Amino acid sequence: MNRLDCCRVEAVVNVDARGQMVLPKELREKAGIGPDQKLAVLSWMQGKDLCCITLQRADDLAEMVRRTYGPLLSAAVREK
């Protein structure tokens, strides 16, 4: 895989007056995003500037947090 293949413009969306936007059906299908699925919005800073916004399935993010912090918190609780 070419290193430039990792990033591409998948869609251009509009933000309406209420701040809402719609992810195109083709992109939702490609990403496996279904109705009523929760997405976490993550921001990436470069210095003081917001440079990127990404979406992550909330369930996947919660699992990553459990895997990362679960062992640390378990060890901290055992030490008390």
N, C-alpha and C positions, 0 to 999 in steps of 0.2 A: 504494500500500500504506500502510495506517495504521501509524504508528511502533510501536504496541503489538502489531501482528501478528508482529513479529520474535521475541517471547518468549512461550512458553505452556508449561503443564504438559502434557507428552506422555504421561507415565505415572507411576505411583507404584509403587515396587518395594520389596520386603522384603530386608533383609540377614540371612542366616542365621547360625547360631552360628559358622561358619567364616569369616565376613566376605564371603561370596559373594552375588551378586545376579544375577538373570536379567533381561535386557532383553526386553520383550515382542516377540513375533514381528512384530506390525504395525509397531512402531518400527524393528526391525532391517531389515525390508523397505523402509520409507520412507527409511531412511538408507543403504540399499545395503550393509549389513553382513552378510557371509556367514560360513559356518562356518570356524573356524580363522583368521579374520582378526585381526590384532593391533591393539589400540587403545592409544593413549597416554592416560594420565590426567593432565590439566593442572589445577593448582590456582591460584586467583586470590585474592590477599590484599587486604584492606582494612585498612590499618594492620597490626596484629599478629593480626588475625582472618582466618581462612579464610572467604571469603564465597561462593565458587562452585567447583564441580568440573565440568570439561567433558571430553568424550571426543573424540579426534581419531584418524582412521586413522593408524597408525604410518607407513605408506608415504607418505601425504600430508605428514605432519610432516617426515619425512626429506627429501622433495623441497623443502619450504620452507627447511629448514636448508641444503641444498646451494645453492639459488638465492641465499640471503642471504649465507652465509659463504664459499661457493666463490670468488667473485671477490676477496673480501678476502684469503683465504688464498693464492690464486694470486699476488696482487700482493706479499704478504709474502715468499713463497718466491722470487720473481724478484728482490727487493731484496737478498737475502743474498749 
